[in-house]
């Protein structure tokens, strides 16, 4: 029996409520979360962050005329930093009711599809 699981994973940008509430001059976003996850985000040999999500975040932030810095955090730490107002933008998150209490969402900016293919012999 062939097992193929298809899932729709919404990929969303988010801003924390605290970032928007505390940014009185609207000129500074103090942190954008990145991680070593090629093709979404990765560092070049010169140490600059690049990738699909990085380019999208840079374009969005530059269009809004904000300043930014990248921070490499694990997902759980980044979510805690969002809550505390120390990080202001993350990509590639699913929208949940709990997260929506402290985040603004824009997106999805793309639709992804995941497929799991399993060898039949694995189940015998």
Helices and strands as residue ranges (DSSP letters): E 3-16, H 17-22, E 32-34, E 42-43, E 49-50, H 52-63, E 70-72, H 75-84, E 89-93, H 97-100, E 103-118, G 120-123
